[in-house]
Amino acid sequence: MACRNILLKTITLYIIIFIFVSCGSTQKVEKKPQPYRLSEISSEYANFENTQIDPQQGNPVYKNKVGMEKYDRFIDEAKQFVVKVNFGSIVVDSYRNKKKVNADTTPEVNAINSLNKTVGRMPSTYQNLTDAGKSLLTEIPKDFTGSNSAKIPEVTASIKSTLAELSSAGAKMPLVTKGVTDIVSTDPTLASSHTRFTNEDFADNNPNMPGVKYSGSKNDPIHTEPKNATSGSKVEEEFEFDFPDVDEEKPELQTQVESSTTDLENMGSMYKKQGKYDLSLDSYKKALETREKSGNTKTYGYVITLYNIAKIYNDNKRNPCEGSKWMEMGLKREEKLDIRKASKNRKYYQYMKRKCEDLEP
């Protein structure tokens, strides 16, 4: 009798175990979110994986997909951008902390050398991604219809969450861009090899990071960045007035424009071409502030930026009164550089002033 009871209990136990295992195997297995690796952001970052300057070691950014290509590509590019900014932030901080105690900065110097190739494009990339994300939020109800409409809350939450991560990275970005630029210009091991950026550098050997806004298929960008907006290149002189040729400029007035200033001026040009005049004005004004803080105001670059602002107010914002104010500031600067050239551009200032007076009651 005792043996029979033991046998029944054993059989019962096996049946319970079988049922438990069978039920468990039919349930959907939740995949654990995977963090990005630095080598996925850029092959040049591979050597810094799993080191003290790897941001994915402490507060990782995780991959995420919602099941529709254009949304998945936006999320992927935005999150890769966040990782890059986090990487730059840690590298800059680590470099400065080590310098204070005279510690070896070789890893940080190597990382900065890699970051320097693309860091100048961060502001425009950030703006493009932010605009793209906001645009996608409005497209969700049109893209997820019928049986897919049940995914709308999930997709909306994913895009909003990605935009929040992007915004946090955007707050760090100025410190990263300025930090890398400052270190490159002062560290003797980097200053001699200061990199001028190109669109090819910006691609960073990653075909999925072209710096464009997406709408629709993979090959259907809303717009791409013009080549003249390349970081470190000579800012396009939009203002079609009478400026001196390069060989006419006085040697003592020629200064090396910081890449951050050039980036802002190029962004101003880019936004103007896109019809985003408020963003264009904001970029040009920030460029002026950067020049003023560095004492780099006795140049035609400074004058041209003032004139470009004046032209936007007059031609695009239909505000000749405000335009004439900026034009006057430019003329005062230009007269100190070359009064002969300034006298020719004064005609346009007078034209703006007359337009302004015509508007007065």
SULKALIN-V72582 format. One record per residue. N is the residue number from 0. RES is the residue in one small letter. PHI is phi in whole degrees, -180 to 180 (999 if undefined). Layout:
N & RES & PHI
N & RES & PHI
This chain:
0 & m & 999
1 & a & -61
2 & c & -65
3 & r & -65
4 & n & -64
5 & i & -63
6 & l & -65
7 & l & -63
8 & k & -64
9 & t & -65
10 & i & -63
11 & t & -60
12 & l & -62
13 & y & -64
14 & i & -64
15 & i & -63
16 & i & -63
17 & f & -63
18 & i & -63
19 & f & -63
20 & v & -66
21 & s & -64
22 & c & -66
23 & g & -65
24 & s & -73
25 & t & -84
26 & q & -75
27 & k & -69
28 & v & -83
29 & e & -76
30 & k & -80
31 & k & -74
32 & p & -56
33 & q & -100
34 & p & -79
35 & y & -70
36 & r & -107
37 & l & -57
38 & s & -66
39 & e & -78
40 & i & -77
41 & s & -160
42 & s & -62
43 & e & -72
44 & y & -92
45 & a & -58
46 & n & -68
47 & f & -102
48 & e & -66
49 & n & 60
50 & t & -113
51 & q & -68
52 & i & -105
53 & d & -89
54 & p & -67
55 & q & -77
56 & q & -79
57 & g & -99
58 & n & -131
59 & p & -68
60 & v & -99
61 & y & -102
62 & k & -72
63 & n & -157
64 & k & -136
65 & v & -115
66 & g & 100
67 & m & -130
68 & e & -54
69 & k & -67
70 & y & -73
71 & d & -64
72 & r & -69
73 & f & -62
74 & i & -58
75 & d & -64
76 & e & -67
77 & a & -64
78 & k & -69
79 & q & -64
80 & f & -62
81 & v & -60
82 & v & -61
83 & k & -63
84 & v & -65
85 & n & -60
86 & f & -62
87 & g & -60
88 & s & -63
89 & i & -67
90 & v & -63
91 & v & -62
92 & d & -63
93 & s & -64
94 & y & -59
95 & r & -65
96 & n & -64
97 & k & -69
98 & k & -63
99 & k & -65
100 & v & -113
101 & n & 58
102 & a & -86
103 & d & -68
104 & t & -111
105 & t & -56
106 & p & -61
107 & e & -67
108 & v & -63
109 & n & -64
110 & a & -67
111 & i & -64
112 & n & -61
113 & s & -74
114 & l & -62
115 & n & -61
116 & k & -73
117 & t & -131
118 & v & -63
119 & g & -67
120 & r & -91
121 & m & -57
122 & p & -59
123 & s & -71
124 & t & -63
125 & y & -60
126 & q & -64
127 & n & -62
128 & l & -66
129 & t & -63
130 & d & -62
131 & a & -64
132 & g & -63
133 & k & -65
134 & s & -66
135 & l & -63
136 & l & -59
137 & t & -78
138 & e & -93
139 & i & -56
140 & p & -61
141 & k & -79
142 & d & -86
143 & f & -114
144 & t & -121
145 & g & 60
146 & s & -67
147 & n & -80
148 & s & -63
149 & a & -65
150 & k & -86
151 & i & -55
152 & p & -60
153 & e & -65
154 & v & -67
155 & t & -59
156 & a & -63
157 & s & -66
158 & i & -66
159 & k & -64
160 & s & -64
161 & t & -66
162 & l & -63
163 & a & -66
164 & e & -62
165 & l & -64
166 & s & -63
167 & s & -63
168 & a & -66
169 & g & -62
170 & a & -68
171 & k & -81
172 & m & -53
173 & p & -58
174 & l & -68
175 & v & -72
176 & t & -63
177 & k & -69
178 & g & -62
179 & v & -64
180 & t & -61
181 & d & -64
182 & i & -66
183 & v & -61
184 & s & -80
185 & t & -113
186 & d & -75
187 & p & -60
188 & t & -81
189 & l & -115
190 & a & -58
191 & s & -76
192 & s & -123
193 & h & -59
194 & t & -91
195 & r & -91
196 & f & -87
197 & t & -134
198 & n & -62
199 & e & -66
200 & d & -63
201 & f & -62
202 & a & -60
203 & d & 58
204 & n & 60
205 & n & -124
206 & p & -65
207 & n & -92
208 & m & -125
209 & p & -84
210 & g & 73
211 & v & -126
212 & k & -92
213 & y & -110
214 & s & -152
215 & g & 94
216 & s & -76
217 & k & -60
218 & n & -102
219 & d & -122
220 & p & -76
221 & i & -69
222 & h & -162
223 & t & -115
224 & e & -77
225 & p & -66
226 & k & -62
227 & n & -75
228 & a & -96
229 & t & -64
230 & s & -63
231 & g & 86
232 & s & -82
233 & k & -67
234 & v & -64
235 & e & -71
236 & e & -87
237 & e & -70
238 & f & -70
239 & e & -91
240 & f & -109
241 & d & -93
242 & f & -113
243 & p & -68
244 & d & -69
245 & v & -57
246 & d & -77
247 & e & -92
248 & e & -67
249 & k & -72
250 & p & -54
251 & e & -71
252 & l & -95
253 & q & -84
254 & t & -129
255 & q & -84
256 & v & -77
257 & e & -63
258 & s & -60
259 & s & -64
260 & t & -67
261 & t & -61
262 & d & -59
263 & l & -64
264 & e & -66
265 & n & -68
266 & m & -66
267 & g & -59
268 & s & -65
269 & m & -63
270 & y & -64
271 & k & -63
272 & k & -64
273 & q & -88
274 & g & 80
275 & k & -96
276 & y & -70
277 & d & -66
278 & l & -66
279 & s & -63
280 & l & -62
281 & d & -62
282 & s & -66
283 & y & -62
284 & k & -68
285 & k & -66
286 & a & -63
287 & l & -62
288 & e & -61
289 & t & -64
290 & r & -62
291 & e & -65
292 & k & -66
293 & s & -91
294 & g & 75
295 & n & -98
296 & t & -115
297 & k & -91
298 & t & -138
299 & y & -71
300 & g & -60
301 & y & -65
302 & v & -62
303 & i & -61
304 & t & -63
305 & l & -60
306 & y & -67
307 & n & -64
308 & i & -63
309 & a & -59
310 & k & -67
311 & i & -64
312 & y & -61
313 & n & -77
314 & d & -84
315 & n & -105
316 & k & -94
317 & r & 53
318 & n & -132
319 & p & -64
320 & c & -65
321 & e & -68
322 & g & -61
323 & s & -66
324 & k & -64
325 & w & -70
326 & m & -62
327 & e & -66
328 & m & -62
329 & g & -65
330 & l & -64
331 & k & -62
332 & r & -69
333 & e & -67
334 & e & -61
335 & k & -76
336 & l & -91
337 & d & -160
338 & i & -63
339 & r & -65
340 & k & -68
341 & a & -62
342 & s & -62
343 & k & -72
344 & n & -77
345 & r & -63
346 & k & -62
347 & y & -70
348 & y & -61
349 & q & -64
350 & y & -63
351 & m & -62
352 & k & -60
353 & r & -64
354 & k & -62
355 & c & -65
356 & e & -65
357 & d & -67
358 & l & -82
359 & e & -71
360 & p & -68
